[in-house]
Amino acid sequence: MIRVGIVGVGNVASMFVQSVELYRRSPGEPVGLIHTNVGGYGIGDIKVVYAIDVSRHKVGRDLSEAVFAKPNRVPRLIELPETGVIVRMGRVLDGVAEHMVEDFAPSDERQPTLEELADELRSYSVDVLVNLLPVGSREATRFYAEVAASAGVAFVNAIPEFVASDPRYSRLFEESGSLLLGDDIKGQLGSTAVHRALASLIAMRGGEVVESYQLNVGGNTDFKNMLDQLRLYSKRVSKTVAVATTQPAPERAVDRIFAGPSGYVPFLGNTKVSYIYIKALGFMGLPVVIDLKLTVDDKAMASAVLVDVVRLAKALVERGVRGSPGWASSFYFKHPPEPARSEEEALASLYEKLDELGIPVEPRRLPAWMLKKPLGEDPRYAFLRR
Ligand SMILES: NC(=O)c1ccc[n+]([C@@H]2O[C@H](COP(=O)([O-])OP(=O)(O)OC[C@H]3O[C@@H](n4cnc5c(N)ncnc54)[C@H](O)[C@@H]3O)[C@@H](O)[C@H]2O)c1
């Protein structure tokens, strides 16, 4: 069992809680999971046992109701049983931007201290605390990371605040004997994953991206919150660097790539629409242009990765891994401590380390040749030899 705590019971949390319950109940071969088994854990081993928010619509309510409270927009995909997990009051700090006060409606309940929250994490035996605060929560993210470190609990930073990629926090977690993964969840087939895959394909085939943008629009509080340009800075850095690091000259590429949220369109709800444009130079310096429109359920994309990452965190802690190991984060996060040039490279180095540590992971998602399994021996390709 993996005992998960959540900071920020917003739309991602709603999809995450519902998806765990949906997969637990659905019989047969699960569809859409990156890995069915991570460290011997299935998705049904995940249990949310603790949750913090600051909204008066959510604090004090059972998690099964709070995930549907306004301003959350994820529809009711499943009837959730009462969980007995009552959403606790957190510290507001910079979690609520001025233009979001009406939406997030901060409660005037007393705000707990760091020590009180660390005691709670210990008393609920939380294994992994997941940070799902709004973008721009610089202080609040560091506060909750310190709560986790002080309680010796693993911390997954799903948002674009740079803690896992900050050596000071890596040291803090190492010293406290706990684990830190992050930063900024890279959705399953979200705009960053798709943009990176195209850019790394161009580099792999001898081309180079000379200019590119990724314009994203959506209709939930995540997008509304990001209307404040000052809160957006780290999100842009995270997304831009994620694409630039696929290129032969990342430093040159970074100035020619623009990636980030670009508009709030309320009727879209949790649907995210992403417009990706890439101009690359190919053979003889002639241009190649890609224009692509991607439409996804933004919160499903994030939850698909979270269900892997919380199991990974638990398995790593069990094997004594501490601090902020770059190889553990580069496949799953946009701004990891050590970026990889491609998704394949990130996944290969994750599998290699997990094999060294004796942590099982199934199914293997790399091409057969990267798994050092000749095509000829793979029964899935038998039809090619007929
Ligand atoms: N595909 C994705 O959805 C995706 C990908 C990467 C990163 N993220 C990031 O994940 C985060 C969560 O996204 P979301 O859509 O659930 O956001 P959301 O706006 O739906 O939810 C944020 C929640 O945080 C709560 N909150 C605000 N300040 C708080 C504080 N100080 N303490 C505790 N709770 C507080 C709010 O009341 C709200 O319930 C965002 O930063 C988002 O950018 C999402």
The ligand as a Tripos MOL2 file, in Angstrom:
@<TRIPOS>MOLECULE
LIG
   44    48     1     0     0
SMALL
NO_CHARGES

@<TRIPOS>ATOM
      1 N1         -1.4580   18.6170  -17.1050 N.am      1 LIG1
      2 C1         -1.6140   19.2780  -15.9620 C.2       1 LIG1
      3 O1         -2.7060   19.5010  -15.4800 O.2       1 LIG1
      4 C2         -0.3900   19.7490  -15.2350 C.ar      1 LIG1
      5 C3          0.8770   19.4630  -15.7230 C.ar      1 LIG1
      6 C4          1.9840   19.9330  -15.0290 C.ar      1 LIG1
      7 C5          1.8070   20.6790  -13.8740 C.ar      1 LIG1
      8 N2          0.5580   20.9630  -13.4220 N.ar      1 LIG1
      9 C6          0.4060   21.8110  -12.2400 C.3       1 LIG1
     10 O2         -0.2750   21.1340  -11.1910 O.3       1 LIG1
     11 C7         -0.8380   22.1470  -10.3400 C.3       1 LIG1
     12 C8         -2.2630   21.7680   -9.9840 C.3       1 LIG1
     13 O3         -3.0900   21.8840  -11.1130 O.3       1 LIG1
     14 P1         -4.6660   21.9020  -10.9470 P.3       1 LIG1
     15 O4         -5.2510   21.9620  -12.2940 O.co2     1 LIG1
     16 O5         -5.0930   20.8510  -10.0000 O.co2     1 LIG1
     17 O6         -4.8700   23.3340  -10.2300 O.3       1 LIG1
     18 P2         -6.1960   23.8810   -9.5500 P.3       1 LIG1
     19 O7         -6.2140   25.3610   -9.7590 O.co2     1 LIG1
     20 O8         -7.3710   23.1030  -10.0150 O.co2     1 LIG1
     21 O9         -5.9960   23.5340   -7.9880 O.3       1 LIG1
     22 C9         -5.1390   24.2020   -7.1080 C.3       1 LIG1
     23 C10        -5.6160   23.9230   -5.6740 C.3       1 LIG1
     24 O10        -4.6450   24.4500   -4.7510 O.3       1 LIG1
     25 C11        -5.3500   25.0020   -3.6410 C.3       1 LIG1
     26 N3         -4.4440   25.9120   -2.9250 N.ar      1 LIG1
     27 C12        -4.1160   27.2020   -3.2230 C.ar      1 LIG1
     28 N4         -3.2060   27.6500   -2.3160 N.ar      1 LIG1
     29 C13        -2.9830   26.6540   -1.4360 C.ar      1 LIG1
     30 C14        -2.1310   26.5430   -0.2900 C.ar      1 LIG1
     31 N5         -1.3380   27.5340    0.0940 N.pl3     1 LIG1
     32 N6         -2.1510   25.3690    0.3810 N.ar      1 LIG1
     33 C15        -2.9350   24.3180   -0.0140 C.ar      1 LIG1
     34 N7         -3.7510   24.3810   -1.0980 N.ar      1 LIG1
     35 C16        -3.7750   25.5390   -1.8100 C.ar      1 LIG1
     36 C17        -6.5600   25.6440   -4.2970 C.3       1 LIG1
     37 O11        -7.5860   25.9240   -3.3650 O.3       1 LIG1
     38 C18        -6.9440   24.5660   -5.3220 C.3       1 LIG1
     39 O12        -7.8010   23.6020   -4.7250 O.3       1 LIG1
     40 C19        -0.7350   23.4750  -11.1090 C.3       1 LIG1
     41 O13         0.3880   24.1940  -10.6470 O.3       1 LIG1
     42 C20        -0.4780   23.0120  -12.5240 C.3       1 LIG1
     43 O14         0.1840   23.9580  -13.3340 O.3       1 LIG1
     44 C21        -0.5600   20.4930  -14.0560 C.ar      1 LIG1
@<TRIPOS>BOND
     1     1     2 1
     2     2     3 2
     3     2     4 1
     4     4     5 ar
     5     4    44 ar
     6     5     6 ar
     7     6     7 ar
     8     7     8 ar
     9     8     9 1
    10     8    44 ar
    11     9    10 1
    12     9    42 1
    13    10    11 1
    14    11    12 1
    15    11    40 1
    16    12    13 1
    17    13    14 1
    18    14    15 2
    19    14    16 1
    20    14    17 1
    21    17    18 1
    22    18    19 2
    23    18    20 1
    24    18    21 1
    25    21    22 1
    26    22    23 1
    27    23    24 1
    28    23    38 1
    29    24    25 1
    30    25    26 1
    31    25    36 1
    32    26    27 ar
    33    26    35 ar
    34    27    28 ar
    35    28    29 ar
    36    29    30 ar
    37    29    35 ar
    38    30    31 1
    39    30    32 ar
    40    32    33 ar
    41    33    34 ar
    42    34    35 ar
    43    36    37 1
    44    36    38 1
    45    38    39 1
    46    40    41 1
    47    40    42 1
    48    42    43 1
@<TRIPOS>SUBSTRUCTURE
     1 LIG1         1 GROUP 0 **** ****
